[in-house]
Amino acid sequence: MGKTNVKPAEGKLGILIVGCGAVSTTFMTGVLMTRKGLTKPVGSMTQYDKIRIGKGDDKKYLPYSEVVSMAKLSDIVFGTWDVYPQNAYQAAMYAEVLKEKDIEPVRDELEKIVPMKAAFDKNYAKRLDGDNVKDCKTRWEMVEALREDIRSFKQANDCARIVVLWAASTEIFVPVEESVHYKLADLEAAMKADDREHVAPSMCYAYAALSEGAPFIMGAPNTTVDIPAMWELAEKTQMPIAGKDFKTGQTLVKSGFAPIIGTRCLGLSGWFSTNILGNRDGLVLDEPANFRTKEVSKLSTLETILKPEIQPDLYGHGNDEDTQYYHKVRINYYPPRNDNKEGWDNIDIFGWMGYPMQIKINFLCRDSILAAPLCLDLCLLSDLAARAGRYGIQRFLSFFLKSPMHDYTQGEEAVNHLYQQYTMLKNAIREMGGYEPDEEID
């Protein structure tokens, strides 16, 4: 490691996950199995990726843990909140993502992970019907109860540090309301006044985490830490925040494939994306108000990579107003598929002299298998950021997220281009490791 001010990763790291469903149980089981040497953490950047340090004769490629001090898998302790009381073993079996033979060897450890009562409001996820729920009269009571959970867990498990990760369902869409969401004092007042319309339960988790000195990661497309009031809290508590929405299947393809069209200067008339999904996430997204939250996050990817204002000849046609290509995203709840999501993309492009061509992508992905390594990386890298004294929006984590956070109040645009995101990630790790952040983002 170079000369660095990052505090070493000593002691246990508590990872508290909101939601004990398919994604979180796949994540926890995989970490526990890897620790026993019974599987490999495939897909995890922190466990496999190597970064170039130095140039010319001094050039070497090192894993992240040799560039910066990272928490080890053996240091991790898991806890969860969920509306259903089933322990992590029961939840993993119920999710049917992993085969029994891949869960059974760590059954004892999973059975000990029993969800704490969730801070929940049925209006935000009407399709969920669990009763393992806190009895809180106001949003502020939710915050206080969650803070107590975090403190108790930290003490009971002798954790040096905590990270809180949202891996629960998508909430209904909450539009940003300047009078509530822009200033921390206004948000706190709304929580105390029990303003259930503008304060989502997820905001209570984020507020509680940051107040208890824990980084917070939003893995769904919820309007949670995506508001200036939360940025103010993150600054006040000197804590990192990241979000939003794990970039797993279709959007990963989009953020990697759109640059091919852009770099090759081909034209785009339209991009139609559709998904079928049968797990609890799909069930919740079958509700139009919840789908709206997801749609907003999925649509933003393409628009920041292929810009009609920069290349009007290539991207300025296709929809009714004839100002931009046509872009549509659909998600359909289809129970037979369970967690095995299928994404279809139909891309209408045009080339030399305007002649049309088509690209079809059919991605038969496993949602939780792709999300689990992202959970690990986001938790380890957020913990790293906190130890490095980085706080507020962690733009270097955009690589892992569908709709990366950015300061829209200042007209900032998110970076969605996969290779630019990867450069940001590597540069941040170099910098935290005390090396030169020496790659340009074009």
C-alpha beads as a LAMMPS data file, in Angstrom:
LAMMPS data file: protein, C-alpha beads

442 atoms
441 bonds

1 atom types
1 bond types

-500.0 500.0 xlo xhi
-500.0 500.0 ylo yhi
-500.0 500.0 zlo zhi

Masses

1 110.0

Atoms # bond

1 1 1 0.000 0.000 0.000
2 1 1 1.059 3.560 -0.642
3 1 1 0.994 6.329 1.951
4 1 1 -2.601 6.402 3.077
5 1 1 -4.740 7.893 5.832
6 1 1 -7.314 5.094 5.697
7 1 1 -7.991 3.577 9.104
8 1 1 -7.226 -0.179 9.071
9 1 1 -10.132 -2.636 8.873
10 1 1 -9.802 -4.023 12.387
11 1 1 -12.486 -5.887 14.314
12 1 1 -15.831 -7.218 13.155
13 1 1 -17.949 -5.576 10.463
14 1 1 -21.690 -5.843 11.068
15 1 1 -23.758 -5.863 7.875
16 1 1 -27.387 -5.099 8.648
17 1 1 -29.677 -5.834 5.711
18 1 1 -33.176 -4.462 5.291
19 1 1 -35.093 -7.423 3.856
20 1 1 -34.411 -11.119 4.341
21 1 1 -35.602 -12.231 0.920
22 1 1 -34.036 -13.771 -2.168
23 1 1 -31.218 -11.250 -2.640
24 1 1 -30.113 -10.994 0.986
25 1 1 -30.245 -14.735 1.729
26 1 1 -28.289 -15.494 -1.461
27 1 1 -25.718 -12.871 -0.417
28 1 1 -25.416 -14.164 3.163
29 1 1 -25.307 -17.842 2.180
30 1 1 -22.625 -17.176 -0.432
31 1 1 -20.404 -15.303 2.032
32 1 1 -20.788 -18.024 4.680
33 1 1 -20.086 -20.800 2.123
34 1 1 -17.059 -18.929 0.735
35 1 1 -15.699 -18.523 4.264
36 1 1 -15.822 -22.298 4.673
37 1 1 -14.044 -22.800 1.357
38 1 1 -17.138 -24.490 -0.106
39 1 1 -17.794 -22.067 -2.956
40 1 1 -16.242 -19.150 -4.855
41 1 1 -17.444 -15.506 -4.718
42 1 1 -17.737 -15.208 -8.505
43 1 1 -18.858 -11.794 -9.728
44 1 1 -17.374 -9.879 -6.802
45 1 1 -14.948 -7.138 -7.795
46 1 1 -13.516 -6.827 -4.281
47 1 1 -12.640 -10.531 -4.286
48 1 1 -11.398 -10.923 -7.881
49 1 1 -10.660 -7.667 -9.685
50 1 1 -7.114 -6.337 -9.985
51 1 1 -6.118 -2.701 -10.397
52 1 1 -3.033 -1.399 -12.156
53 1 1 -0.798 0.600 -9.826
54 1 1 2.030 2.651 -11.324
55 1 1 3.184 2.893 -14.940
56 1 1 6.016 1.629 -17.111
57 1 1 8.538 -0.540 -15.253
58 1 1 6.774 0.113 -11.911
59 1 1 3.453 -1.222 -13.195
60 1 1 1.769 -3.980 -11.185
61 1 1 -1.746 -5.374 -10.996
62 1 1 -2.990 -5.821 -7.443
63 1 1 -6.227 -7.053 -5.864
64 1 1 -8.155 -4.333 -4.001
65 1 1 -7.117 -5.735 -0.608
66 1 1 -3.453 -5.129 -1.467
67 1 1 -4.124 -1.534 -2.499
68 1 1 -6.278 -0.617 0.513
69 1 1 -7.163 -2.197 3.854
70 1 1 -10.413 -4.148 3.275
71 1 1 -12.600 -6.019 5.752
72 1 1 -12.186 -9.796 5.340
73 1 1 -15.119 -12.126 4.791
74 1 1 -14.237 -13.789 8.104
75 1 1 -14.866 -10.430 9.881
76 1 1 -18.484 -10.118 8.707
77 1 1 -21.485 -10.577 11.016
78 1 1 -24.973 -10.495 9.462
79 1 1 -28.263 -9.182 10.792
80 1 1 -31.571 -8.333 9.074
81 1 1 -34.973 -6.712 9.408
82 1 1 -37.979 -8.221 7.644
83 1 1 -41.783 -8.140 7.722
84 1 1 -41.743 -11.957 7.755
85 1 1 -40.333 -13.623 10.906
86 1 1 -38.643 -16.619 9.189
87 1 1 -34.927 -17.005 9.895
88 1 1 -32.382 -16.706 7.085
89 1 1 -32.252 -20.494 6.531
90 1 1 -36.031 -20.737 6.136
91 1 1 -36.063 -17.629 3.919
92 1 1 -33.260 -19.011 1.708
93 1 1 -35.130 -22.297 1.266
94 1 1 -38.369 -20.429 0.517
95 1 1 -36.688 -18.183 -2.082
96 1 1 -35.597 -21.247 -4.109
97 1 1 -32.670 -19.398 -5.650
98 1 1 -30.041 -21.786 -4.296
99 1 1 -30.181 -25.562 -4.195
100 1 1 -30.512 -27.227 -0.817
101 1 1 -26.987 -28.635 -1.098
102 1 1 -25.622 -25.068 -1.299
103 1 1 -27.518 -23.928 1.808
104 1 1 -27.348 -26.971 4.109
105 1 1 -23.602 -26.712 5.029
106 1 1 -24.206 -23.283 6.634
107 1 1 -27.677 -24.042 8.001
108 1 1 -26.638 -23.518 11.647
109 1 1 -25.255 -20.054 10.935
110 1 1 -28.269 -19.033 8.829
111 1 1 -30.757 -20.225 11.456
112 1 1 -29.178 -17.864 13.971
113 1 1 -29.945 -14.883 11.699
114 1 1 -33.491 -14.046 12.824
115 1 1 -35.006 -10.858 11.387
116 1 1 -35.694 -7.957 13.713
117 1 1 -39.153 -6.403 13.337
118 1 1 -39.318 -4.209 10.251
119 1 1 -40.251 -0.530 10.164
120 1 1 -43.015 -0.964 7.616
121 1 1 -45.945 0.854 6.062
122 1 1 -48.241 -1.291 3.941
123 1 1 -49.162 1.690 1.764
124 1 1 -45.605 1.632 0.399
125 1 1 -45.720 -2.060 -0.628
126 1 1 -49.354 -3.172 -0.787
127 1 1 -48.523 -6.693 -1.983
128 1 1 -46.507 -7.558 1.142
129 1 1 -48.405 -8.964 4.086
130 1 1 -46.019 -9.828 6.932
131 1 1 -46.700 -9.256 10.613
132 1 1 -43.125 -9.017 11.933
133 1 1 -43.564 -5.265 12.101
134 1 1 -42.717 -2.560 14.626
135 1 1 -45.604 -0.832 16.343
136 1 1 -44.571 2.789 15.811
137 1 1 -47.012 5.676 16.042
138 1 1 -44.887 8.082 14.002
139 1 1 -42.035 8.061 11.521
140 1 1 -39.831 9.552 14.238
141 1 1 -40.619 6.572 16.509
142 1 1 -39.523 4.325 13.610
143 1 1 -36.175 6.154 13.500
144 1 1 -35.674 5.815 17.269
145 1 1 -36.581 2.093 17.235
146 1 1 -34.188 1.411 14.338
147 1 1 -31.358 3.308 16.031
148 1 1 -31.882 1.146 19.100
149 1 1 -31.738 -2.006 16.891
150 1 1 -28.421 -0.886 15.383
151 1 1 -26.896 -0.104 18.786
152 1 1 -28.081 -3.401 20.300
153 1 1 -26.818 -5.456 17.357
154 1 1 -23.442 -3.730 17.413
155 1 1 -23.014 -4.385 21.120
156 1 1 -24.364 -7.960 21.155
157 1 1 -22.087 -8.995 18.274
158 1 1 -19.046 -7.015 19.359
159 1 1 -18.856 -5.158 16.024
160 1 1 -16.299 -2.419 15.459
161 1 1 -18.303 -0.977 12.546
162 1 1 -21.737 -1.316 10.944
163 1 1 -22.955 -0.917 7.354
164 1 1 -26.687 -0.811 6.544
165 1 1 -27.865 -2.144 3.168
166 1 1 -31.379 -1.918 1.729
167 1 1 -32.146 -5.158 -0.156
168 1 1 -35.914 -5.035 0.382
169 1 1 -38.725 -4.371 -2.068
170 1 1 -39.244 -1.276 -4.173
171 1 1 -41.454 1.278 -2.438
172 1 1 -44.074 3.346 -4.228
173 1 1 -42.717 6.394 -6.019
174 1 1 -42.168 9.405 -3.749
175 1 1 -41.671 12.591 -5.777
176 1 1 -39.076 14.965 -4.321
177 1 1 -40.916 17.709 -2.436
178 1 1 -38.762 20.772 -1.836
179 1 1 -40.591 21.792 1.370
180 1 1 -39.837 18.397 3.000
181 1 1 -36.841 16.861 1.262
182 1 1 -34.411 19.744 0.731
183 1 1 -33.465 20.660 4.304
184 1 1 -32.649 18.258 7.134
185 1 1 -34.696 20.320 9.641
186 1 1 -37.758 20.028 7.370
187 1 1 -37.341 16.278 6.988
188 1 1 -37.000 15.833 10.758
189 1 1 -40.103 17.980 11.321
190 1 1 -42.020 15.831 8.801
191 1 1 -40.889 12.644 10.598
192 1 1 -42.023 14.028 13.953
193 1 1 -45.347 15.169 12.438
194 1 1 -45.745 11.656 10.982
195 1 1 -45.992 12.870 7.381
196 1 1 -46.474 9.421 5.825
197 1 1 -46.956 10.766 2.319
198 1 1 -43.502 12.350 2.019
199 1 1 -41.473 10.188 4.425
200 1 1 -41.000 6.609 3.233
201 1 1 -40.025 3.891 5.747
202 1 1 -36.707 3.551 3.874
203 1 1 -35.880 7.147 4.845
204 1 1 -36.207 6.117 8.497
205 1 1 -33.654 3.324 7.974
206 1 1 -31.248 5.705 6.252
207 1 1 -31.670 8.367 8.929
208 1 1 -31.126 5.798 11.701
209 1 1 -28.034 4.297 10.030
210 1 1 -26.312 7.637 9.416
211 1 1 -27.149 8.852 12.928
212 1 1 -25.532 5.712 14.365
213 1 1 -22.338 6.183 12.339
214 1 1 -23.123 3.540 9.715
215 1 1 -22.844 4.043 5.941
216 1 1 -26.167 3.480 4.137
217 1 1 -26.628 1.828 0.726
218 1 1 -29.915 1.957 -1.187
219 1 1 -30.260 -1.174 -3.337
220 1 1 -33.759 -0.392 -4.661
221 1 1 -34.848 2.587 -6.783
222 1 1 -36.557 4.282 -3.808
223 1 1 -36.351 8.035 -3.197
224 1 1 -34.426 7.583 0.052
225 1 1 -30.945 9.065 0.203
226 1 1 -31.539 10.778 -3.118
227 1 1 -32.621 14.010 -1.417
228 1 1 -30.639 17.071 -0.236
229 1 1 -31.858 16.598 3.375
230 1 1 -30.086 13.223 3.517
231 1 1 -26.936 14.685 1.931
232 1 1 -26.985 17.250 4.729
233 1 1 -27.298 14.473 7.326
234 1 1 -24.466 12.496 5.693
235 1 1 -22.281 15.595 5.883
236 1 1 -23.250 16.252 9.497
237 1 1 -22.503 12.639 10.542
238 1 1 -19.490 12.382 8.146
239 1 1 -20.909 9.151 6.695
240 1 1 -20.921 7.749 3.142
241 1 1 -24.170 7.110 1.275
242 1 1 -24.654 5.210 -1.975
243 1 1 -27.560 4.403 -4.255
244 1 1 -29.669 3.630 -5.968
245 1 1 -30.883 0.285 -7.323
246 1 1 -28.522 -2.669 -7.852
247 1 1 -27.373 -2.822 -11.472
248 1 1 -27.783 -6.527 -12.167
249 1 1 -29.194 -7.718 -15.480
250 1 1 -30.754 -5.639 -18.202
251 1 1 -29.358 -2.267 -17.121
252 1 1 -25.869 -3.760 -16.835
253 1 1 -26.215 -4.868 -20.467
254 1 1 -27.539 -1.423 -21.433
255 1 1 -24.743 0.511 -19.701
256 1 1 -22.154 -1.728 -21.384
257 1 1 -23.760 -2.043 -24.802
258 1 1 -24.912 1.547 -25.401
259 1 1 -21.238 2.662 -25.484
260 1 1 -20.707 0.304 -28.466
261 1 1 -23.348 2.204 -30.451
262 1 1 -21.998 5.559 -29.260
263 1 1 -18.321 4.809 -29.802
264 1 1 -18.958 3.424 -33.299
265 1 1 -21.085 6.522 -34.190
266 1 1 -24.093 4.463 -35.228
267 1 1 -27.601 5.884 -35.002
268 1 1 -30.357 4.766 -32.608
269 1 1 -34.065 4.896 -33.481
270 1 1 -35.400 3.024 -30.497
271 1 1 -34.622 0.694 -27.600
272 1 1 -37.377 -1.476 -26.183
273 1 1 -36.671 -3.401 -22.974
274 1 1 -38.985 -5.864 -21.314
275 1 1 -38.575 -8.271 -18.397
276 1 1 -40.431 -11.197 -16.889
277 1 1 -39.799 -11.882 -13.225
278 1 1 -41.603 -14.062 -10.687
279 1 1 -40.046 -13.439 -7.261
280 1 1 -41.332 -11.145 -4.485
281 1 1 -39.691 -8.196 -6.228
282 1 1 -41.760 -8.962 -9.345
283 1 1 -44.917 -9.243 -7.237
284 1 1 -44.341 -5.832 -5.646
285 1 1 -43.487 -4.267 -9.033
286 1 1 -46.800 -5.539 -10.415
287 1 1 -48.351 -2.613 -8.514
288 1 1 -48.237 0.452 -10.860
289 1 1 -47.100 2.908 -8.148
290 1 1 -44.141 0.656 -7.293
291 1 1 -43.281 0.066 -10.960
292 1 1 -43.133 3.850 -11.489
293 1 1 -40.208 4.009 -9.048
294 1 1 -38.347 1.294 -10.990
295 1 1 -39.186 2.765 -14.399
296 1 1 -37.682 6.151 -13.519
297 1 1 -34.436 4.435 -12.465
298 1 1 -34.210 2.180 -15.528
299 1 1 -34.975 4.915 -18.065
300 1 1 -32.220 7.255 -16.928
301 1 1 -29.362 4.958 -18.020
302 1 1 -29.538 5.350 -21.778
303 1 1 -30.300 9.067 -21.831
304 1 1 -26.999 9.974 -20.173
305 1 1 -24.915 7.823 -22.555
306 1 1 -26.453 8.537 -25.985
307 1 1 -27.314 12.242 -26.016
308 1 1 -29.355 13.792 -28.837
309 1 1 -28.120 17.291 -28.005
310 1 1 -24.521 16.217 -28.688
311 1 1 -25.221 14.017 -31.763
312 1 1 -28.579 15.087 -33.259
313 1 1 -28.005 13.145 -36.491
314 1 1 -27.536 9.899 -34.561
315 1 1 -29.904 10.162 -31.599
316 1 1 -32.334 12.930 -32.531
317 1 1 -35.051 10.781 -34.139
318 1 1 -37.488 8.055 -33.292
319 1 1 -40.236 9.321 -31.010
320 1 1 -43.339 11.423 -31.668
321 1 1 -41.643 14.765 -31.198
322 1 1 -38.768 13.619 -33.423
323 1 1 -36.262 14.927 -30.877
324 1 1 -34.896 11.660 -29.490
325 1 1 -34.899 7.914 -30.033
326 1 1 -37.820 5.990 -28.556
327 1 1 -37.017 4.272 -25.230
328 1 1 -39.466 1.994 -23.426
329 1 1 -39.032 -0.235 -20.352
330 1 1 -41.498 -2.886 -19.173
331 1 1 -41.526 -5.344 -16.244
332 1 1 -44.070 -8.153 -16.120
333 1 1 -44.794 -10.301 -13.088
334 1 1 -44.661 -13.943 -14.207
335 1 1 -44.647 -16.411 -11.265
336 1 1 -43.336 -19.563 -13.073
337 1 1 -39.898 -17.953 -13.502
338 1 1 -39.435 -17.085 -9.816
339 1 1 -35.939 -15.520 -9.445
340 1 1 -34.797 -16.453 -12.955
341 1 1 -35.510 -13.203 -14.707
342 1 1 -35.640 -12.971 -18.475
343 1 1 -34.813 -9.670 -20.130
344 1 1 -35.367 -8.952 -23.816
345 1 1 -33.922 -5.933 -25.538
346 1 1 -34.868 -4.941 -29.045
347 1 1 -32.560 -2.230 -30.377
348 1 1 -33.306 -0.471 -33.667
349 1 1 -30.154 1.140 -34.995
350 1 1 -29.227 2.703 -38.326
351 1 1 -25.950 2.962 -40.193
352 1 1 -24.389 4.391 -43.329
353 1 1 -26.890 6.489 -45.333
354 1 1 -29.556 5.777 -42.717
355 1 1 -30.024 2.073 -43.465
356 1 1 -31.803 0.295 -40.568
357 1 1 -30.458 -2.684 -38.592
358 1 1 -31.592 -4.504 -35.470
359 1 1 -29.915 -5.993 -32.416
360 1 1 -31.715 -8.466 -30.125
361 1 1 -30.414 -9.344 -26.680
362 1 1 -32.041 -12.073 -24.613
363 1 1 -30.552 -12.287 -21.131
364 1 1 -31.762 -15.208 -19.051
365 1 1 -30.292 -14.047 -15.799
366 1 1 -30.626 -15.033 -12.182
367 1 1 -31.510 -11.868 -10.355
368 1 1 -30.135 -12.711 -6.916
369 1 1 -27.025 -14.456 -8.283
370 1 1 -26.086 -11.176 -9.985
371 1 1 -27.141 -8.998 -7.028
372 1 1 -25.332 -10.923 -4.251
373 1 1 -21.751 -9.968 -5.279
374 1 1 -22.888 -6.341 -5.699
375 1 1 -24.151 -6.407 -2.108
376 1 1 -20.777 -7.647 -0.911
377 1 1 -18.816 -5.076 -2.919
378 1 1 -21.047 -2.164 -1.941
379 1 1 -20.826 -3.063 1.764
380 1 1 -17.041 -3.552 1.770
381 1 1 -16.384 -0.437 -0.309
382 1 1 -18.761 1.736 1.750
383 1 1 -16.972 0.559 4.887
384 1 1 -13.676 1.435 3.179
385 1 1 -15.001 4.891 2.253
386 1 1 -16.046 5.520 5.874
387 1 1 -12.593 4.510 7.150
388 1 1 -11.044 6.796 4.521
389 1 1 -13.092 9.722 5.858
390 1 1 -15.170 10.020 2.691
391 1 1 -18.742 11.139 3.286
392 1 1 -21.839 12.112 1.346
393 1 1 -22.607 10.679 -2.116
394 1 1 -20.031 8.053 -3.135
395 1 1 -19.930 8.588 -6.896
396 1 1 -17.174 5.982 -7.294
397 1 1 -19.779 3.292 -6.494
398 1 1 -21.880 4.231 -9.563
399 1 1 -20.496 1.124 -11.308
400 1 1 -22.751 -1.075 -9.132
401 1 1 -25.916 1.011 -9.410
402 1 1 -28.677 1.452 -11.943
403 1 1 -29.504 5.067 -11.191
404 1 1 -26.411 6.537 -9.533
405 1 1 -26.865 9.404 -7.113
406 1 1 -25.848 12.882 -8.207
407 1 1 -26.570 16.447 -7.154
408 1 1 -29.470 17.300 -9.441
409 1 1 -29.985 20.603 -7.579
410 1 1 -26.756 21.794 -9.233
411 1 1 -27.639 20.360 -12.651
412 1 1 -25.159 17.487 -12.244
413 1 1 -25.783 14.435 -14.422
414 1 1 -25.130 10.867 -13.304
415 1 1 -22.397 8.896 -15.072
416 1 1 -24.048 5.745 -16.462
417 1 1 -21.404 4.693 -19.010
418 1 1 -20.041 1.412 -17.606
419 1 1 -16.416 2.007 -18.592
420 1 1 -16.369 5.555 -17.237
421 1 1 -17.892 4.205 -14.010
422 1 1 -15.164 1.549 -13.847
423 1 1 -12.486 4.237 -14.236
424 1 1 -14.058 6.237 -11.376
425 1 1 -14.038 3.105 -9.187
426 1 1 -10.381 2.303 -9.876
427 1 1 -9.232 5.892 -9.416
428 1 1 -10.978 6.167 -6.037
429 1 1 -9.374 2.948 -4.792
430 1 1 -5.946 4.074 -6.036
431 1 1 -6.412 7.385 -4.265
432 1 1 -7.528 5.780 -0.986
433 1 1 -4.537 3.455 -1.243
434 1 1 -2.207 6.459 -1.461
435 1 1 -1.464 6.102 -5.177
436 1 1 -1.920 8.444 -8.128
437 1 1 -5.497 8.326 -9.552
438 1 1 -4.012 8.214 -13.035
439 1 1 -6.797 7.271 -15.465
440 1 1 -8.668 9.908 -17.468
441 1 1 -12.425 9.752 -17.888
442 1 1 -13.198 10.676 -21.483

Bonds

1 1 1 2
2 1 2 3
3 1 3 4
4 1 4 5
5 1 5 6
6 1 6 7
7 1 7 8
8 1 8 9
9 1 9 10
10 1 10 11
11 1 11 12
12 1 12 13
13 1 13 14
14 1 14 15
15 1 15 16
16 1 16 17
17 1 17 18
18 1 18 19
19 1 19 20
20 1 20 21
21 1 21 22
22 1 22 23
23 1 23 24
24 1 24 25
25 1 25 26
26 1 26 27
27 1 27 28
28 1 28 29
29 1 29 30
30 1 30 31
31 1 31 32
32 1 32 33
33 1 33 34
34 1 34 35
35 1 35 36
36 1 36 37
37 1 37 38
38 1 38 39
39 1 39 40
40 1 40 41
41 1 41 42
42 1 42 43
43 1 43 44
44 1 44 45
45 1 45 46
46 1 46 47
47 1 47 48
48 1 48 49
49 1 49 50
50 1 50 51
51 1 51 52
52 1 52 53
53 1 53 54
54 1 54 55
55 1 55 56
56 1 56 57
57 1 57 58
58 1 58 59
59 1 59 60
60 1 60 61
61 1 61 62
62 1 62 63
63 1 63 64
64 1 64 65
65 1 65 66
66 1 66 67
67 1 67 68
68 1 68 69
69 1 69 70
70 1 70 71
71 1 71 72
72 1 72 73
73 1 73 74
74 1 74 75
75 1 75 76
76 1 76 77
77 1 77 78
78 1 78 79
79 1 79 80
80 1 80 81
81 1 81 82
82 1 82 83
83 1 83 84
84 1 84 85
85 1 85 86
86 1 86 87
87 1 87 88
88 1 88 89
89 1 89 90
90 1 90 91
91 1 91 92
92 1 92 93
93 1 93 94
94 1 94 95
95 1 95 96
96 1 96 97
97 1 97 98
98 1 98 99
99 1 99 100
100 1 100 101
101 1 101 102
102 1 102 103
103 1 103 104
104 1 104 105
105 1 105 106
106 1 106 107
107 1 107 108
108 1 108 109
109 1 109 110
110 1 110 111
111 1 111 112
112 1 112 113
113 1 113 114
114 1 114 115
115 1 115 116
116 1 116 117
117 1 117 118
118 1 118 119
119 1 119 120
120 1 120 121
121 1 121 122
122 1 122 123
123 1 123 124
124 1 124 125
125 1 125 126
126 1 126 127
127 1 127 128
128 1 128 129
129 1 129 130
130 1 130 131
131 1 131 132
132 1 132 133
133 1 133 134
134 1 134 135
135 1 135 136
136 1 136 137
137 1 137 138
138 1 138 139
139 1 139 140
140 1 140 141
141 1 141 142
142 1 142 143
143 1 143 144
144 1 144 145
145 1 145 146
146 1 146 147
147 1 147 148
148 1 148 149
149 1 149 150
150 1 150 151
151 1 151 152
152 1 152 153
153 1 153 154
154 1 154 155
155 1 155 156
156 1 156 157
157 1 157 158
158 1 158 159
159 1 159 160
160 1 160 161
161 1 161 162
162 1 162 163
163 1 163 164
164 1 164 165
165 1 165 166
166 1 166 167
167 1 167 168
168 1 168 169
169 1 169 170
170 1 170 171
171 1 171 172
172 1 172 173
173 1 173 174
174 1 174 175
175 1 175 176
176 1 176 177
177 1 177 178
178 1 178 179
179 1 179 180
180 1 180 181
181 1 181 182
182 1 182 183
183 1 183 184
184 1 184 185
185 1 185 186
186 1 186 187
187 1 187 188
188 1 188 189
189 1 189 190
190 1 190 191
191 1 191 192
192 1 192 193
193 1 193 194
194 1 194 195
195 1 195 196
196 1 196 197
197 1 197 198
198 1 198 199
199 1 199 200
200 1 200 201
201 1 201 202
202 1 202 203
203 1 203 204
204 1 204 205
205 1 205 206
206 1 206 207
207 1 207 208
208 1 208 209
209 1 209 210
210 1 210 211
211 1 211 212
212 1 212 213
213 1 213 214
214 1 214 215
215 1 215 216
216 1 216 217
217 1 217 218
218 1 218 219
219 1 219 220
220 1 220 221
221 1 221 222
222 1 222 223
223 1 223 224
224 1 224 225
225 1 225 226
226 1 226 227
227 1 227 228
228 1 228 229
229 1 229 230
230 1 230 231
231 1 231 232
232 1 232 233
233 1 233 234
234 1 234 235
235 1 235 236
236 1 236 237
237 1 237 238
238 1 238 239
239 1 239 240
240 1 240 241
241 1 241 242
242 1 242 243
243 1 243 244
244 1 244 245
245 1 245 246
246 1 246 247
247 1 247 248
248 1 248 249
249 1 249 250
250 1 250 251
251 1 251 252
252 1 252 253
253 1 253 254
254 1 254 255
255 1 255 256
256 1 256 257
257 1 257 258
258 1 258 259
259 1 259 260
260 1 260 261
261 1 261 262
262 1 262 263
263 1 263 264
264 1 264 265
265 1 265 266
266 1 266 267
267 1 267 268
268 1 268 269
269 1 269 270
270 1 270 271
271 1 271 272
272 1 272 273
273 1 273 274
274 1 274 275
275 1 275 276
276 1 276 277
277 1 277 278
278 1 278 279
279 1 279 280
280 1 280 281
281 1 281 282
282 1 282 283
283 1 283 284
284 1 284 285
285 1 285 286
286 1 286 287
287 1 287 288
288 1 288 289
289 1 289 290
290 1 290 291
291 1 291 292
292 1 292 293
293 1 293 294
294 1 294 295
295 1 295 296
296 1 296 297
297 1 297 298
298 1 298 299
299 1 299 300
300 1 300 301
301 1 301 302
302 1 302 303
303 1 303 304
304 1 304 305
305 1 305 306
306 1 306 307
307 1 307 308
308 1 308 309
309 1 309 310
310 1 310 311
311 1 311 312
312 1 312 313
313 1 313 314
314 1 314 315
315 1 315 316
316 1 316 317
317 1 317 318
318 1 318 319
319 1 319 320
320 1 320 321
321 1 321 322
322 1 322 323
323 1 323 324
324 1 324 325
325 1 325 326
326 1 326 327
327 1 327 328
328 1 328 329
329 1 329 330
330 1 330 331
331 1 331 332
332 1 332 333
333 1 333 334
334 1 334 335
335 1 335 336
336 1 336 337
337 1 337 338
338 1 338 339
339 1 339 340
340 1 340 341
341 1 341 342
342 1 342 343
343 1 343 344
344 1 344 345
345 1 345 346
346 1 346 347
347 1 347 348
348 1 348 349
349 1 349 350
350 1 350 351
351 1 351 352
352 1 352 353
353 1 353 354
354 1 354 355
355 1 355 356
356 1 356 357
357 1 357 358
358 1 358 359
359 1 359 360
360 1 360 361
361 1 361 362
362 1 362 363
363 1 363 364
364 1 364 365
365 1 365 366
366 1 366 367
367 1 367 368
368 1 368 369
369 1 369 370
370 1 370 371
371 1 371 372
372 1 372 373
373 1 373 374
374 1 374 375
375 1 375 376
376 1 376 377
377 1 377 378
378 1 378 379
379 1 379 380
380 1 380 381
381 1 381 382
382 1 382 383
383 1 383 384
384 1 384 385
385 1 385 386
386 1 386 387
387 1 387 388
388 1 388 389
389 1 389 390
390 1 390 391
391 1 391 392
392 1 392 393
393 1 393 394
394 1 394 395
395 1 395 396
396 1 396 397
397 1 397 398
398 1 398 399
399 1 399 400
400 1 400 401
401 1 401 402
402 1 402 403
403 1 403 404
404 1 404 405
405 1 405 406
406 1 406 407
407 1 407 408
408 1 408 409
409 1 409 410
410 1 410 411
411 1 411 412
412 1 412 413
413 1 413 414
414 1 414 415
415 1 415 416
416 1 416 417
417 1 417 418
418 1 418 419
419 1 419 420
420 1 420 421
421 1 421 422
422 1 422 423
423 1 423 424
424 1 424 425
425 1 425 426
426 1 426 427
427 1 427 428
428 1 428 429
429 1 429 430
430 1 430 431
431 1 431 432
432 1 432 433
433 1 433 434
434 1 434 435
435 1 435 436
436 1 436 437
437 1 437 438
438 1 438 439
439 1 439 440
440 1 440 441
441 1 441 442
